[in-house]
Amino acid sequence: MTLESYLDFQSVVKEYPSSNEARRAFGIQHAHLKARPLEQILVWLEAHKKHVKKPLVGKTITSTLYKISLMLGLVSFFLGLFSGVGLLSYSGKEPVNVLYFMAMVIILPLFSMLLSLIAMLRVRHSNEVLVHLSPAFWMEKILSLLSKKKVQETVIDPVLANWIVIKRSQMLALLFSFGLLLALVATVVTKDIAFSWSTTLQIDAKTFYDFLYAVSLPWRELCVSGVPSLELIKQSHYFRLGNSLDKTMIQHPALLGEWWKFLALATVFYALFLRLLLLMTATFGLRVALKEAVLSLEEAKILLKQMNEPIITSQAIEPEAGLSTAEGKYEKTVFTLDPSYDEAYGWFMSQEQLLLLCESVGVRASRCIEAGAQLPLAKEGEIQDKSKAAVLCFVRAWEPPTMEIVDFLTELSSRADKVIVVPVGTLENQYRATPKELDVWDRKLTLLHHDKLWLKR
């Protein structure tokens, strides 16, 4: 399930309200999906999209969101790139303080990811403050005002909207970190930078080394050079005493550039890898929220109920007392149908109607075939050529047997071992034929006196 499908379903189910009978027939045709309601809804959606005017609202909204996300993504990437270039700016007089860059690639990502995790845990609160603090939320709100009225009027489930914002926020933060990493790599490759660390806090080299050693835990066994040594930390400790560098730092210019390995690995792990994991979590949460949002729609509940629950219960196999009449003289009469048949024909009946009729009498048919005088003779003959064994033929009980249907039944009986004529009433009468209607067909079949024609009472 995607956001586009979720929005399209709301549009299609409202603009094309199919009948209960059509939905039940669709459910019978896709009975194997009954245990998978979400998949059943998607299949129904794909089959009914053609009835709604294009473009669908889902395509319009997702296209708008894509444009907004692309714009915000480019802004985030270049913001990260220029921030990185600014943090790594080296004038040649003073070394670059690694603490600034560490704050951007370690402390800020960890803090923002903590807020994102809290927002995920509280995502079911529609007015979640942490979600509304996201730049993605407000930028999408502002830019959506420039979109079409149809997009602005679309209502999205609040929980689903929160997950969309959370996922967008992780994507933007990931692009921002990519910009920082690219700035670091490009600056190191094109410039000879001297790194240092400087702070007003009373922190000695050993304490700072212990901190960095702990920070390097994810990669220190795989890349030893990515962990700043105690010697490097001592030599790169910078004190602002006038405009001149410490003589000890000047004597080790090559050593001061080794900081870039630690900064690059810290960016990859804390700003990119952990953010990618959070993005995957947000993607999973969005997928679950989409499923819940679809199944919680009142239209979806009604659709699933109409597709999976019989419109009427199967009729009693034995005839009810008092329904038989004195005129019932046709000897080839059946009161019990087999559980399944290869073919079921319907005289001027659609396949949807045939599926419902088969369900109403409690049988299954491998093939439901429309029959009628309006069909081309070649097509009708082709249908009958495939008939064999016992077949059912549903007819409208309230319509008298015409010569066309008599000819059809005669032709069909010549290609099948047994043809069972099943007169049916209207849906309002639960497809039950009245005794008088059955007597009309009884007399007609008696006059025909055909060995293979049977009547279902």
C-alpha positions in Angstrom: 0.0 0.0 0.0 1.3 3.4 -1.0 0.2 6.9 -0.2 -1.1 7.2 -3.8 -3.2 4.1 -3.5 -4.6 5.3 -0.1 -5.7 8.6 -1.7 -6.9 7.0 -4.9 -9.1 4.5 -3.0 -10.9 7.4 -1.2 -11.5 9.1 -4.5 -12.7 6.0 -6.4 -14.9 4.6 -3.7 -16.7 8.0 -3.4 -16.9 8.9 -7.1 -17.9 5.4 -8.3 -20.2 3.9 -5.7 -20.7 0.4 -7.2 -23.7 -1.7 -6.2 -23.8 -4.2 -3.4 -24.4 -7.0 -5.9 -21.3 -5.9 -8.0 -19.1 -5.8 -4.9 -20.3 -9.2 -3.7 -19.6 -10.7 -7.2 -16.2 -9.2 -7.1 -15.6 -10.8 -3.7 -16.7 -14.2 -5.0 -14.3 -13.9 -7.9 -11.4 -13.0 -5.6 -12.4 -15.3 -2.7 -8.7 -16.3 -2.2 -8.0 -12.8 -1.0 -10.6 -12.8 1.8 -7.9 -13.4 4.4 -5.8 -10.5 3.0 -8.2 -7.5 3.2 -5.6 -4.9 2.2 -4.6 -6.8 -0.9 -8.3 -7.3 -1.7 -8.9 -3.6 -1.5 -5.9 -2.9 -3.8 -7.2 -5.4 -6.4 -10.6 -3.8 -6.3 -9.0 -0.4 -6.7 -7.0 -1.4 -9.8 -10.2 -2.9 -11.3 -12.2 0.3 -10.8 -9.7 3.1 -11.4 -10.9 3.3 -15.0 -14.3 4.5 -14.0 -13.0 7.7 -12.4 -11.9 10.8 -14.3 -8.2 11.3 -14.7 -5.9 12.5 -13.2 -6.6 10.7 -9.9 -6.2 12.7 -6.7 -3.5 10.3 -5.5 -1.3 11.0 -8.5 -1.8 14.8 -8.1 -1.0 14.9 -4.4 2.0 12.5 -4.5 3.4 14.5 -7.4 3.0 17.7 -5.4 4.7 16.1 -2.4 7.5 14.9 -4.6 8.1 18.4 -5.9 8.0 19.8 -2.4 10.4 17.1 -1.1 12.8 17.6 -4.0 12.9 21.3 -3.4 13.4 20.9 0.4 16.0 18.1 -0.3 18.1 20.4 -2.5 17.9 23.2 0.1 19.0 20.8 2.8 21.9 19.3 0.8 23.3 22.7 -0.2 22.8 24.0 3.3 24.8 21.1 4.6 27.4 21.7 1.9 27.9 25.4 2.6 27.8 24.8 6.4 30.6 22.3 6.0 32.6 24.6 3.9 32.1 27.4 6.4 33.1 25.2 9.4 36.2 24.0 7.5 37.2 27.4 6.3 41.0 27.8 6.8 42.7 31.2 6.6 46.2 29.9 7.1 46.6 31.9 10.3 44.5 29.8 12.7 43.8 26.1 12.5 40.3 24.7 12.1 38.6 23.8 15.4 37.4 20.2 15.1 34.9 20.8 17.9 32.6 22.8 15.7 32.5 20.1 13.0 32.0 17.4 15.7 29.1 19.2 17.1 27.4 19.2 13.6 28.1 15.6 12.8 27.8 13.9 16.2 26.0 16.0 18.8 23.3 17.6 16.6 22.4 14.4 14.8 22.1 12.4 18.0 20.0 15.1 19.6 17.7 15.4 16.6 17.4 11.6 16.3 16.4 11.4 20.0 13.6 13.9 19.3 12.6 11.9 16.3 12.3 8.7 18.3 10.2 10.5 20.9 8.0 11.8 18.1 7.6 8.2 16.7 6.5 7.0 20.1 4.0 9.8 20.4 2.9 9.7 16.7 -0.7 8.9 17.6 -1.1 12.3 19.2 -2.5 14.4 16.3 -1.1 17.6 17.8 2.4 16.3 18.6 4.7 19.2 19.2 7.9 17.5 18.1 6.3 16.7 14.7 5.1 20.3 14.3 8.6 21.6 15.1 10.0 19.8 12.0 10.9 22.2 9.2 9.4 19.7 6.7 6.0 20.2 8.4 5.8 23.9 8.0 7.5 24.0 4.6 5.0 21.5 3.2 2.2 23.5 4.7 3.4 26.7 3.1 4.1 25.2 -0.3 0.9 23.2 -0.4 -1.0 26.6 -0.4 0.5 27.1 -3.9 -0.9 23.8 -5.1 -4.3 23.0 -6.6 -7.5 23.4 -4.5 -8.2 19.6 -4.9 -4.9 18.9 -3.1 -5.6 21.4 -0.3 -9.1 20.0 0.4 -7.9 16.4 0.7 -8.1 15.0 4.3 -5.3 12.6 5.4 -5.5 10.6 8.6 -3.6 12.5 11.3 -1.4 9.6 12.4 -0.5 9.0 8.7 0.3 12.7 8.3 2.6 12.5 11.3 4.5 9.6 9.8 4.8 11.4 6.5 6.4 14.4 8.2 8.7 12.2 10.3 10.0 10.3 7.3 10.4 13.5 5.3 12.4 15.0 8.2 14.8 12.0 8.3 15.3 12.3 4.5 16.1 16.0 4.8 18.5 15.4 7.7 20.2 12.7 5.7 20.8 15.0 2.7 22.1 17.7 5.0 24.7 15.2 6.4 25.6 14.2 2.9 26.4 17.8 2.2 28.6 18.0 5.3 30.5 14.9 4.3 31.0 16.1 0.7 32.3 19.5 2.0 34.8 17.6 4.3 36.1 15.4 1.5 36.3 18.2 -1.0 38.1 20.5 1.4 40.6 17.9 2.5 41.4 16.9 -1.1 41.8 20.5 -2.4 43.4 22.2 0.6 46.1 21.6 3.2 44.2 22.0 6.4 45.6 22.2 9.9 43.1 20.9 12.5 43.1 21.7 16.2 40.9 21.6 19.2 40.2 24.5 21.5 37.8 25.2 24.3 37.5 27.4 27.3 36.6 24.5 29.5 39.3 23.0 31.6 39.8 19.7 29.7 43.2 18.1 29.4 44.4 16.0 26.6 43.9 12.7 28.4 40.3 13.4 29.2 39.6 14.5 25.6 41.3 11.3 24.3 39.2 9.1 26.5 36.1 10.8 25.1 37.1 10.5 21.5 38.1 6.8 22.1 34.6 6.1 23.3 33.1 8.0 20.4 35.2 5.9 18.0 33.8 2.6 19.4 31.9 1.7 16.2 35.0 1.7 14.0 38.1 1.7 16.2 38.7 -2.1 15.7 38.3 -1.8 11.9 40.2 1.4 11.3 42.8 2.2 13.9 43.9 5.3 12.0 40.4 6.8 12.4 41.0 7.1 16.2 43.0 10.3 17.2 46.0 9.3 19.2 46.9 10.9 22.5 50.0 12.4 20.8 47.8 14.0 18.1 45.5 15.4 20.7 48.4 16.9 22.7 50.1 18.5 19.6 46.8 19.9 18.2 45.6 21.6 21.4 45.3 25.2 20.4 45.4 28.2 22.8 44.5 31.6 21.5 47.4 33.7 22.6 47.6 36.6 20.2 47.8 35.9 16.5 50.7 33.5 16.5 50.6 29.7 16.6 52.3 27.6 19.2 55.9 26.6 18.1 55.1 23.0 18.9 52.2 23.0 16.5 54.3 24.6 13.7 56.9 21.8 14.1 54.2 19.1 13.4 52.2 20.4 10.4 51.6 17.0 8.8 50.2 15.6 12.1 47.6 18.2 12.4 45.9 17.1 9.2 45.2 13.5 10.5 42.0 14.7 12.1 40.1 14.4 8.9 39.9 10.6 9.1 38.1 10.7 12.5 35.8 13.5 11.3 34.9 11.5 8.1 34.2 8.3 10.0 32.2 10.2 12.7 30.1 11.8 9.9 29.5 8.4 8.2 28.4 6.6 11.3 26.6 9.2 13.5 25.2 11.5 10.8 24.6 9.0 8.0 24.4 5.4 9.2 22.3 6.0 12.3 20.1 8.4 10.3 19.6 5.8 7.6 18.5 3.3 10.3 16.0 5.9 11.6 14.8 6.5 8.0 14.2 2.8 7.6 12.2 2.8 10.9 10.1 5.7 9.7 9.5 4.0 6.4 8.3 0.9 8.2 6.1 3.0 10.5 4.6 4.8 7.5 3.8 1.5 5.8 2.0 0.2 8.9 0.2 3.6 9.3 -1.0 3.4 5.7 -2.4 -0.1 6.3 -4.2 1.0 9.4 -5.5 4.2 7.8 -7.0 2.3 4.9 -8.6 -0.4 7.0 -10.0 2.2 9.4 -11.8 4.1 6.6 -15.6 3.7 6.9 -15.8 3.2 3.1 -13.2 0.3 3.3 -15.1 -1.4 6.1 -18.4 -1.3 4.1 -16.6 -2.4 0.9 -15.0 -5.4 2.7 -18.3 -6.4 4.3 -20.2 -6.3 1.1 -17.5 -8.2 -0.8 -17.1 -11.0 1.8 -20.5 -11.5 3.2 -23.3 -13.1 1.2 -26.2 -10.9 0.3 -28.6 -13.7 1.1 -28.2 -17.0 2.7 -28.2 -20.2 0.7 -31.7 -21.5 0.1 -33.1 -24.7 1.7 -32.4 -27.7 -0.4 -35.8 -29.3 0.2 -38.9 -27.4 -1.0 -40.9 -25.6 1.7 -44.2 -27.1 2.7 -47.1 -25.8 0.7 -45.1 -24.6 -2.3 -45.9 -27.6 -4.5 -49.0 -27.3 -6.7 -51.3 -29.8 -8.3 -50.1 -28.8 -11.8 -46.5 -29.9 -11.1 -46.5 -33.0 -13.5 -43.0 -32.8 -15.0 -41.2 -36.0 -14.0 -37.6 -34.8 -14.5 -37.6 -32.5 -11.4 -34.7 -32.1 -9.0 -34.8 -30.7 -5.5 -31.2 -31.1 -4.6 -28.2 -29.6 -6.6 -24.7 -31.0 -6.6 -22.1 -28.9 -4.7 -20.3 -28.0 -8.0 -20.7 -27.9 -11.7 -18.4 -27.3 -14.6 -20.6 -24.6 -16.2 -23.5 -22.4 -15.3 -25.4 -20.4 -18.0 -27.5 -17.3 -17.4 -30.1 -16.3 -19.9 -29.6 -12.5 -20.3 -27.6 -12.5 -17.1 -24.2 -11.0 -16.4 -21.4 -12.9 -14.9 -21.8 -10.9 -11.7 -25.4 -12.0 -11.5 -24.5 -15.6 -12.1 -21.9 -15.6 -9.3 -24.6 -14.3 -6.9 -27.1 -16.9 -8.1 -24.7 -19.8 -7.7 -24.0 -18.6 -4.2 -27.7 -18.2 -3.4 -28.4 -21.9 -4.4 -25.3 -23.1 -2.7 -23.3 -24.3 -5.6 -20.0 -23.5 -7.3 -19.4 -23.3 -11.0 -16.0 -23.4 -12.7 -17.3 -21.2 -15.5 -20.1 -18.7 -15.5 -21.3 -18.0 -19.0 -23.7 -15.3 -20.3 -26.2 -16.5 -22.8 -28.9 -14.8 -24.8 -30.3 -14.0 -28.2 -28.3 -10.8 -28.3 -25.0 -12.9 -28.5 -23.5 -13.6 -31.9 -24.4 -17.2 -33.0 -20.8 -18.1 -33.5 -19.9 -17.0 -30.0 -22.9 -18.8 -28.6 -22.1 -22.0 -30.5 -18.5 -21.8 -29.3 -19.7 -21.6 -25.7 -22.0 -24.6 -26.2 -19.3 -26.7 -27.8 -17.5 -26.6 -24.4 -20.5 -27.9 -22.5 -20.3 -31.4 -21.0 -21.7 -33.5 -18.2 -24.4 -31.7 -16.1 -24.8 -27.9 -16.5 -27.0 -25.3 -14.9 -29.0 -22.8 -16.8 -30.5 -19.9 -14.8 -33.6 -18.2 -16.3 -35.8 -15.4 -15.0 -38.8 -17.1 -13.5 -41.2 -14.2 -14.1 -40.5 -14.2 -17.8 -42.4 -16.8 -19.9 -40.3 -19.2 -21.9 -39.9 -17.8 -25.3 -38.9 -19.6 -28.5 -35.4 -18.2 -28.3 -34.7 -19.7 -24.9 -36.4 -23.0 -25.9 -34.1 -23.2 -28.9 -31.1 -22.5 -26.7 -32.0 -25.1 -24.1 -32.6 -27.7 -26.9 -29.2 -26.9 -28.5 -27.5 -26.9 -25.1 -29.0 -30.3 -24.2 -27.6 -31.8 -27.4 -24.1 -31.0 -26.1 -24.5 -31.8 -22.4 -25.5 -35.0 -20.6 -27.9 -33.1 -18.4 -29.3 -29.5 -18.4 -30.9 -28.3 -15.1 -33.1 -25.3 -15.7 -33.2 -23.1 -12.5 -35.9 -20.4 -12.6 -35.0 -17.6 -10.2 -36.9 -14.7 -8.8 -35.7 -11.2 -8.0 -33.1 -10.1 -5.4 -35.9 -8.6 -3.3 -37.5 -12.1 -3.0 -34.1 -13.6 -2.3 -34.1 -15.1 -5.8 -37.0 -17.4 -5.0 -39.4 -18.2 -7.8 -43.1 -18.3 -6.9 -45.1 -21.6 -7.2 -47.0 -20.1 -10.1 -43.8 -19.2 -12.0 -42.4 -22.7 -11.4 -45.7 -24.2 -12.8 -45.3 -22.2 -16.0 -41.8 -23.7 -16.6 -43.2 -27.1 -15.5 -45.8 -27.0 -18.2 -43.4 -25.8 -20.8 -40.8 -28.5 -20.2 -43.6 -31.1 -20.1 -44.6 -30.1 -23.6 -41.0 -30.2 -24.8 -40.6 -33.7 -23.3 -36.8 -33.7 -23.7 -34.9 -36.4 -21.9 -32.0 -34.2 -20.9 -33.9 -31.2 -19.6 -34.5 -31.1 -15.9 -36.3 -28.5 -13.7 -35.1 -27.3 -10.3 -37.8 -26.7 -7.8 
